[in-house]
Structures are given as structure tokens and as C-alpha cells.
Amino acid sequence: MRSAVVGQWYRDLAMGVRFTFTGGREGWVRAVLTAFGVGLGVALLLLTAAVPNMLSARDAREEARQDRGIGYLENNTESKPTDRSLLIADTDTEYRYQEIRGRLLEPEGADAPLPPGVAKFPAPGEMVVSPALSELLRSDAGKLLRERLPYKTVGTVGQAGLIGSGDLTYYAGGKGLAERLDGSVVARIDRFGSSTDQPEEEVDPILLLLIVVVFAVLLMPVAVFIATAVRFGGERRDRRLAALRLVGSDSRMTRRIAAGEALAGSVLGLLFGTGFFLIGREVAGSVEVFGVSVFPSDLNPSPGLALLVALAVPAAAVLVTLFALRGVVIEPLGVVRTAKPARRRLWWRLLLPLGGLALLYPMLGQGSENGEFNEYLVTSGVVLLLFGITALLPWAVEAFVARLGSGAVSWQLAVRRLQLSSGSAARMVNGIAVAVAGAIALQMLFAGVEGRFTASTGKDTSRARLELALPQDGSVTAIGEKLRRAKGAATTAALSTSQVAATAKDPEQWLGVTVGDCAALRELARIPSCRDGDVFVVSDPVDPAETNLATAGRTVYFGPSYSGEEPPGAEIAWKLPAGMRKASERADSLLPGASGLMVTPGALPTKTASDFTSTVYVRPDPAVPDALDEVRNAAVAIDPLIRTWEWETTQQAEQFTDIRTGLLVGATAVLVLIGASLLVTQLEQLRERRKLLSALVAFGTRRRTLGLSVLWQTAIPIALGLVLALAVGLTLGAVLLKMTNVRVGVDWASVLSMAGIGAGVVVLVTALSMPPLLRMMRPEGLRTE
């Protein structure tokens, strides 16, 4: 008996598949529209399935090219050259807010390791660059950067040495790096990459929650659009099925044939989606979204996930079709759908969002202190809440339009159409409503937990924007003076810091020393009068006893040594002058917390420069275009090993920033899908009404009236959908914030902007559908076969 049922199902599904491809032009058009809509969703699902492999490939290449902090020789500053040693200097820089990875290479032996992606070492004065950097250097936008990298390009860095296709990287030939070996900026290595397994960094439970919610929110609109696409041409299909009833098929067989048609369209959609994905993968290699770029070869879906997509999409198409036909009576003489449709019931539709809230309720108040969130409950709860929109919206549209009254002709046409087919109108809006609700919830969650992963740097960007760390063998006075004259620099402060000890051997007491000219010291402390040779004492308000060493006539020591230290230290004694004066730290000090001795260069003993760490702080001139890059160029011209950092008032955790960037990239892809799918849905609905539109025009209805009616048919459901999306999105956002133990707050400007973006997409799609609408109003649309 069971085999007979399976055989019957197989024959009916096969007949539906044959009808799809042998049903003439009408069948082909519907199949192609369905395949196109499903294909867009499949392409995005395959892209999502490729994310794990993409991240793994990027991380592997990042680890393979590591040369800072891992792979170093022991005792780097005291290591000796070998046949396998390589001197490498870090010359990272930034250009117009784009990070550029740079290295100077000087091989010391025939077997020195080559960086990944580099075929041979560049000679001094030469460099090999990544394709993206090469393109930037050749463009007009790279004029200032060409001045900063005065090397001849002799090669290209291959994919093995790059994180993504847009990676900006160069390797240049170095000379004399051994004299500047410090184990930090300049190091001696014998390998690239990590030599030991690094412990996995523990991820904050809130960050894991963010990741789970991001994936659920981004993929839900895709599922909704796929479900909508398999129902394209539903009214015409049902009329064709009525003909099958006329020749003897029963109602169950008719539904199975309809499922076969949907199965054929979804399988064709899998082919379309694979093609879209392959095209998109190649395009992805030439674009950069929010600073993220990939190589096409990185976008390889996991076989297991790809198989899941290939099985889930056709299965979902069959189930959606059978579910959609549950309320349609297909008789031999026609389709009974709209004679007296039963009112939609609300109670069971409320069960979906309530069920989602019930799944999320046990995790309220958990925060980061009570372990990880249950990702299965989180995913299920979020999906049920968002899926509840697709169940509630048809009821909301039906209940609203049933109460609408009379108005202009265009309004009456639109209202009557919505009253007859509120389900079709709601299906068109479902995807955008789900996307907006998810975006609102995510915005609330990100805004709520942002403070947890954001810390103040304590830097005042109104005082300085660039911090330039100078090499130890450089003259801070000379370099500071050159940078002061650099184009783009408004003011500079050259400061050096070190420490002095109370004893020459085995010291236990230390005192901070800051050296700079009078103008630079005034950036730190309130100094009444100053000239070269003066010394000032600034007490630490937290620990005033720290400055007990600062007694006139006392001898302190630079570079003290410890017992058994080899080689012995080269202590430099300094007798503190009698004329030291007290000063107080500025409330807006350039370096908050700087205390101890403030010294002008003339007061120091000779040969102490090697004991200082020197930094120049620059405030750029706002009147100079690209002032920051002009200063960077001046610094590199002085010494390529000068390191530069731009000040920021706050700093975010890297993992949080990566998740937010991933969300923006994914949201961009989903937004493109939303626009394309909506356009296909709108065109499909207009195609189904082509004869009706032509008949109305033939009877004298103005085209302008019909155009306005289409606009009203779109505006009413989208308004209801956005109101519902606001309610669900705010509810989900509040629950997620409660789960993370964060105070619930709503940034209404951001929330309304999310709704505005959704409405804007619909308005754009409606505008694009106007030209096809005008063509469908021609009298030729009344022709039939």
C-alpha cells in the first residue's frame, strides 16, 4: 500500500514537472520568474555557506605571513646572522584612512625565508606590491602615496601573501637594518608564520549572541523571498489545474501536480542560483564592501551546507505550495477562491511571536556573567518572532482594507483589488517587513552593548591627531624641528621619556623623566617661565611620594644595571640641579598622568639619548587638504622607520568591530536581494493583471488613474508592514537587551531611518515597475489564444 502511495506521488509530481516545461509560453514564463526569484535567494544562501571557508582561508594566509611577535629568533637584539636569517622592518602606514601593510626586507643568507606571495627579494630601492596597491599608485588618487613610497615597482605580491583582493601591501628592499635592530620595529627572523599553536581567544557570550542573531536576521528575509517566489503565477496556475479536474483528476492529485510544478521551478532556481553565485563570486574579487575584500577562490561553499541548500529549497517549495492550496477549492469548472473567503483567524497567528518570546524568556538577565546563551533557543526564538510577521501581516491587511471607504477612482480600484487579494499584497511586503524588523532589533542590540566593547583612549584629538614614534638612534630635536616645518602641520610637540633610578646597581626606586623644549613641556604642565636648562617637578596627585627622589643635589642614574647582568650596565650619573621648580599638570595635558621630572634638553648630561623613547605629537592644519598624509610623507622622508598612529577618542574591541562589519556586508547583500526580488514580484503581479489593465484602458480608464491605483496597492500594504515591523522589531530588540542585562533604550532616529530605508526600496521598485505597467495597458494585452 505504501509503495503504491509513493508511486502515485512520484507520477503526479512528474506530471507537474512536465507541465512546467511543456505547457507553452505561459508555463515557461512562470517557471523562469520562479527560477529567477528562487535563484537570487539560493545565491545568497550559497554565499552564506561559503563564509566559513572564506574566513578560514583568510585566517590561514594572515597567519602564514606573520612576522611580528611570532617566528622571532631567541634574544632577537643579540642574535647573529645566519644563512637562514632575514632582517625585516615594520613600515606600516595609512593613506586616506586606508591601512597599508609595509615591510623592508634585507636577507642575510642564501636561505633567508621569502614572504608568502613574493617570488624573490627586491633590491634596495625596489618593491613588490599587491595588485590593489599597484592600481592605487597608478591612479590620480595615489599622488601623495607615490611620494611616500619612492621605490621602483618590480613585481607583484601573489594571493598567498594577501588577505583579500583589496589588500594594500608592499615589500621593499632594505639596507643597513642590522644597525637598527631592536627586536620590535626591526627584527631578525628565520621563518614566517606561527611556530606554535596559539590558544584560542575566548569569545564574550554577548558577542556570540550577536553572531547568532545576525545570521538569523539576515537569512530570514531570504527564506521569505524563496517562499514567495515559488508562488509566482498562482492564480493562472490554479485556473490550469481546474482544467485537469475537468479531465478526471481528483483534488489530491491536482495538488500534487501543482507541487510538481513548484518542484520544477525550484530545481531550475537552484541552477539559476548556482549561476548567479558563480557570477557573483567572480565579481566579488574586484569589489570591496566596507573595507572587506575576498578572492573568488575563497568563496567555496561547504559541501555539507551546499547539499543542505540543494535539498531544503525544493522541499520547501513543495511544502509551501501544498500549504498555499489548503484554502483553495479547485473544481472542474473553475477555482473557488474569492466568492466568500473566510475571515482569517488571529489566534493561531499570535502563537508564533508568543512562542518566540517564550523561547527567549529563560535567558533574560543573563548578560555575560552566567555562561553562554543557548544558540538553539536564541535562533528558534528570533526566527519565530520574525516569522510571526509573515503570519500577522495578511490578517492585518485584510482587517484594514475591509474598513476602507470610498474615494477617488484610483483609490477605489486599489482598495477593491486589496480586498479581493489581500494575501498576494501581503506576500509582496513580507520580506521587506521581516528585514526591517530584524534591522531594528539588531540596531537596538548593537547600540545597547556598544558601550561594553568601547573604551575611551584618554586622548584629546583637539590637542593632537598624529603620534609619531621616533627610532632610538634619531635626534628628537632635529626631527621635531623638521616636522614642525612640514606641510600640513599646525603645531608639534617633540617629547622624550625615560626613567632614572636612585642607585646605579639593583635599583628599587624609579622616577619618570620627560624631556622637551619649553613649548612642548607647556603642553603637559603649567609652567610660569621657562628657558633651556630648566628642570621642573610635577607631583603625581595619586602617589605624591613618587617624587621623593626629586631632591636638588641628589644623584640619580640613567641605565642602571643589576647584579650578574651581562654585559654590565653603562650607568650615567646625573646630579639634579639646585634650581628645580615645582609645576602642576594641566587638566587637558597632552599626556595625562605624566609626572616626575620635566626637563629641557640643556639640563641633561651628555650621552643619554639612547635611554629615551621619543615621540612627536602633531596637530594638523585644517586648512591644508590631506594634512595628515602630508605629515606622514614628511616623516617617511626623514626616516622610513618612524611609526605613525592617528589618535582616536574611543577604541572598540576588534571582535565587536568585525561582527559589525560583517553585518554591514551581509545587510548590503540582503538589501540587493530585497530590491531585485521585489521587482520580480511586482512584475509578476502586473503580468497576471495584464488583461484586466488592458480592459480598463479599453473602457476609457485613464492611464494616470491606473498608475495611481498601483501605487496605492503598494503603499497601503507597505505602510501596514512597516508598522508591524516596528512593533516586532522594538519588541525583539528590547528582549535581546534584557537578555544581555543592558538597559533598554531606543534611538528613534536610527529606528525610523531603518523603516525609511525599507520604504525607500519599495518606492524605488515601484518606480522601476512603471514602464512595464504602461506597456501592459495597451489594447494588445486583450489578445488571447
C-alpha positions, 0 to 999 in steps of 0.5 A: 500500500505504501509503495503504491502511495509513493508511486502515485506521488512520484507520477503526479509530481512528474506530471507537474514537472512536465507541465512546467516545461511543456505547457507553452509560453505561459508555463515557461514564463512562470517557471523562469520568474520562479527560477529567477526569484528562487535563484537570487535567494539560493545565491545568497544562501550559497554565499552564506555557506561559503563564509566559513571557508572564506574566513578560514582561508583568510585566517590561514594566509594572515597567519602564514605571513606573520612576522611580528611577535611570532617566528622571532629568533631567541634574544632577537637584539643579540642574535647573529646572522645566519644563512637562514636569517632575514632582517625585516622592518615594520613600515606600516602606514595609512593613506586616506584612512586606508591601512597599508601593510609595509615591510623592508626586507634585507636577507642575510643568507642564501636561505633567508625565508621569502614572504608568502606571495613574493617570488624573490627579494627586491633590491634596495630601492625596489618593491613588490606590491599587491595588485590593489596597491599597484592600481592605487599608485597608478591612479590620480588618487595615489599622488601623495602615496607615490611620494611616500613610497619612492621605490621602483615597482618590480613585481607583484605580491601573489594571493598567498601573501594577501588577505583579500583582493583589496589588500594594500601591501608592499615589500621593499628592499632594505639596507643597513637594518642590522644597525637598527635592530631592536627586536620590535620595529626591526627584527631578525627572523628565520621563518614566517608564520606561527611556530606554535599553536596559539590558544584560542581567544575566548569569545564574550557570550554577548558577542556570540549572541550577536553572531547568532542573531545576525545570521538569523536576521539576515537569512530570514528575509531570504527564506521569505523571498524563496517562499514567495517566489515559488508562488509566482503565477498562482492564480493562472496556475490554479485556473490550469489545474481546474482544467485537469479536474475537468479531465478526471483528476481528483483534488489530491492529485491536482495538488500534487501536480501543482507541487510538481510544478513548484518542484520544477521551478525550484530545481531550475532556481537552484541552477539559476542560483548556482549561476548567479553565485558563480557570477557573483563570486567572480565579481566579488574579487574586484569589489570591496564592501566596507573595507572587506575584500575576498578572492573568488577562490575563497568563496567555496561553499561547504559541501555539507551546507551546499547539499543542505541548500540543494535539498531544503529549497525544493522541499520547501517549495513543495511544502509551501505550495501544498500549504498555499492550496489548503484554502483553495477549492479547485473544481472542474469548472473553475477555482473557488477562491474569492466568492466568500473567503473566510475571515482569517483567524488571529489566534493561531497567528499570535502563537508564533511571536508568543512562542518566540518570546517564550523561547527567549524568556529563560535567558533574560538577565543573563548578560555575560556573567552566567555562561553562554546563551543557548544558540538553539533557543536564541535562533528558534526564538528570533526566527519565530518572532520574525516569522510571526510577521509573515503570519500577522501581516495578511490578517492585518491587511485584510482587517484594514482594507475591509474598513476602507471607504470610498474615494477617488477612482484610483483609490477605489480600484486599489482598495477593491483589488486589496480586498479581493487579494489581500494575501498576494499584497501581503506576500509582496511586503513580507520580506521587506517587513521581516528585514526591517524588523530584524534591522531594528532589533539588531540596531537596538542590540548593537547600540545597547552593548556598544558601550561594553566593547568601547573604551575611551583612549584618554586622548584629546584629538583637539590637542593632537591627531598624529603620534609619531614614534621616533627610532632610538638612534634619531635626534628628537630635536632635529626631527621635531624641528623638521616636522614642525616645518612640514606641510600640513602641520599646525603645531608639534610637540617633540617629547622624550621619556625615560626613567632614572633610578636612585642607585646605579646597581639593583635599583628599587626606586624609579622616577619618570623623566620627560624631556622637551623644549619649553613649548612642548613641556607647556603642553603637559604642565603649567609652567610660569617661565621657562628657558633651556636648562630648566628642570621642573617637578610635577607631583603625581596627585595619586602617589605624591611620594613618587617624587621623593627622589626629586631632591636638588643635589641628589644623584640619580642614574640613567641605565642602571644595571643589576647584579650578574647582568651581562654585559654590565650596565653603562650607568650615567650619573646625573646630579639634579640641579639646585634650581628645580621648580615645582609645576602642576599638570594641566587638566587637558595635558597632552599626556595625562598622568605624566609626572616626575621630572620635566626637563629641557634638553640643556639640563641633561648630561651628555650621552643619554639619548639612547635611554629615551623613547621619543615621540612627536605629537602633531596637530594638523592644519585644517586648512591644508587638504590631506594634512595628515598624509602630508605629515606622514610623507614628511616623516617617511622622508626623514626616516622610513622607520618612524611609526605613525598612529592617528589618535582616536577618542574611543577604541572598540574591541576588534571582535565587536568591530568585525561582527559589525562589519560583517553585518554591514556586508551581509545587510548590503547583500540582503538589501540587493536581494530585497530590491531585485526580488521585489521587482520580480514580484511586482512584475509578476503581479502586473503580468497576471493583471495584464488583461484586466489593465488592458480592459480598463484602458479599453473602457476609457480608464485613464492611464494616470488613474491606473498608475495611481491605483498601483501605487496605492496597492503598494503603499497601503500594504507597505505602510501596514508592514512597516508598522508591524515591523516596528512593533516586532522589531522594538519588541525583539530588540528590547528582549535581546537587551534584557537578555544581555542585562543592558538597559533598554533604550531606543534611538528613534532616529536610527529606528525610523531611518531603518523603516525609511530605508525599507520604504525607500526600496519599495518606492524605488521598485515601484518606480522601476515597475512603471514602464512595464505597467504602461506597456501592459495597458495597451489594447494588445494585452486583450489578445488571447489564444 
